[in-house]
Amino acid sequence: MQRRTMGLFDILRKIKDRAEQFLNEKNIVTDFLGKLEENTGVKKKIIAFGAVSLTGLYLVYGYGASLLCNLIGFVYPAYYSIKAIESENKEDDTKWLTYWVVYGVFSLGEFFSDIFLYWFPFYYAFKCLFLLWCMAPVAWNGSQILYTRVVRPVFLHHEATVDNMVSDLSGKAMNAAESLTREVLQIAAGKDKCQ
């Protein structure tokens, strides 16, 4: 039991350290928190903790929790994905591509099950925690684990079948587009002759 507790404390310490590191970076959020600190006299660490607490309460009890949860699952990863694209390092590209693949699979599954899950108490709070776990800047984040243990094996098992289907569909789409283009050109040519 002692070992598991130490693991939990280590996780909480890493989260605290990452939050403090973020609060010491120069960005739009910390600039805003700095101005609030100047105007109110309340430390930005306390303001950030209060904002996170209010967000958590809103996810449990608030109207529109779905929108807030989806924004949390989208805005931070989108920002860091753009930064990854613009950086020279390709390792961060892979990290965020993995997140988006898992996010897409989760969104697809949620689309079909949301009508049932919506009624579970604290659904959006748990969904938000899940998305935060998937984007967490740690080696054991959810997107890496789910990709390597679920998405990748399923993809590799069905890759050839899906490739054949896509190839067949793209060939049929190309044929349909060519025949439609020919028909439109013939109709246009026929109208030109009539005039």
N, C-alpha and C positions, 0 to 999 in steps of 0.2 A: 504494500500500500504506500509506503514511503517513497518508493521509486516513481510510482504513477503521480503522486502529489508533486514531486519535484519536477516532473515533466510538465504538469499544468502550470506551475509557477514559472518555469522557463518560458513557456508559451506566452503567459501574461506579461512577463518581463520584456520579451521580444516585441510584443504588441505595443507596450508602453514606450520602449526605446524607439520604435519606428514612428510612433505618434509624435514623440518629442523631436525626433529628427525632422519630420515633416513640418512641425510648427517653427523650426528654426530655419527652414529653407525660405528663399525669397520667391513668392508666387502671389497670385491674386488673392487666394484665400488668406494667407498669412498677412498680407498687406491690409486686408479688410479687418482681420482680427486685431492687428496692431492699432488701427484707427479706433476700433471699439475699445481697446484697452486704454488708449489715451483719453478718450471721452468719458469712459465710465470709471476708470481706476481699477477695474477687475482684470486680473491676469488673463492673457489669451488662452492659457491652458485650461482655466476654469470655464471660460466662454465656450471653448471647443468641446469640453466634457458636457456642458449643459446642452449644447446643440446636438451632440450625439445622443444624449439621453432623451431629449425631446423627440428626435427623429425615431428612436426606438419606441417610445410611447405612441407616437403617431402611427407607426406601422402596426401596432397592436390594436389601437382604438379609433384611428382616424378615418375619415372619408377620403377616398382617393389613394389609399395605401398602395394599390396596384401601380398607379402612375409613379409614385415616389420610389417604390421598390425597383421598377423598371429603369428609372433614371439613375439610381444608384448602380444598377447592374450594367448601365451603358456609358454614362458620362466619364467616369474615372478610367475604365478600360479603353474607351475611344481616345481620350487624351493621351494616355501612355502608348497606345498603338501608333498614333501619329508621331509621337516622339521616337518610337522604335523604328518606324519607317525612315525617318530623317537621320537616324544615327548610322554610323559606320558599322556598328556591331550587329551581326545577324542573329545572335543568340536571343536577343530580346524580341526580334521578329517572330521567331519560333514560339517563344513563350506566349505572346499575345495571339498568334494564329491558333495555338492550342486552346486558349481561352475562348475564342470566338467559335471554334468548332464545337466545344462542349456547350457553350451558351446556345448555339443553334439547335443542337440535339435536345437540350433541356427545354427550349422554347417550343420545339415541335411536340415533345411529349406533353408539355404543359397545355398546349392548345387543345389537345384531346381530353385532358383530365381536369382542366381548370374549373369546369362546371361543378365537379364534385369537390375538388380541393378547396374551392372558395369558401365552402361552408365550415371548414375546420378552423377552430379557434387558433389564432396566432399564425395562420398560414403565411401571410405576407412577411411577418417578422422572421419566420424560419426560412422563407424563400430568400429574403435579403441576407440572412446569415450564410445561407448556402452560396449565394453569389459572391459575397465577401470572401468566403473560404476559397472559391474558385479563382479569385483574382489576388489573393494574398501574396505578398512578396516574400514567400518562404518556399523552401524546396518541396515541402509536402502539401502544396496547395491543391485544391480540389480539381482544377482543370488538368493538372499533370497526372494525378492519380486516376481520375475517371477516363482520361484519354488512353493511358497505357493499359488499364485493366478492363475497360469496356469498349470504348469507341474503336480503338485500333484493332483489337482482335476481331470484332464484328466486321469492320471494314475489310481487313485482309481476307477474311473468310468469303466475303461476297464481292470482292473487287472485280474479278473476271466477269461475273454475271452482270454487274452494273455497267462495266465498260462495254460489254456487248449490247446491252439495252440502249445506252447512250449513243453508241455508234449507229445502231439501227434507227433510232429516233432522229438523229441528226441527218442521216442519209435520206430518210423519208421527208423531213422538213425541207431539205435542200431540193429534192425533187418537186415537192409541192410549190415551193417558191419559184422554181424555174418554170413550171407549167403555168402558174398564175401570171408570171411576168410575160410569158409568151401570149397568153390569152389577152392580157391588157394591151400589149403591143399590136396584136391582130385587130382588136376592137378599135384602137386608136387609128391604125392604118386604114381600116374600113371607113371610118368617119371622115378621114382626110380625103378619100376618093369620092365620097358622096358630096362633098362641098366643092 
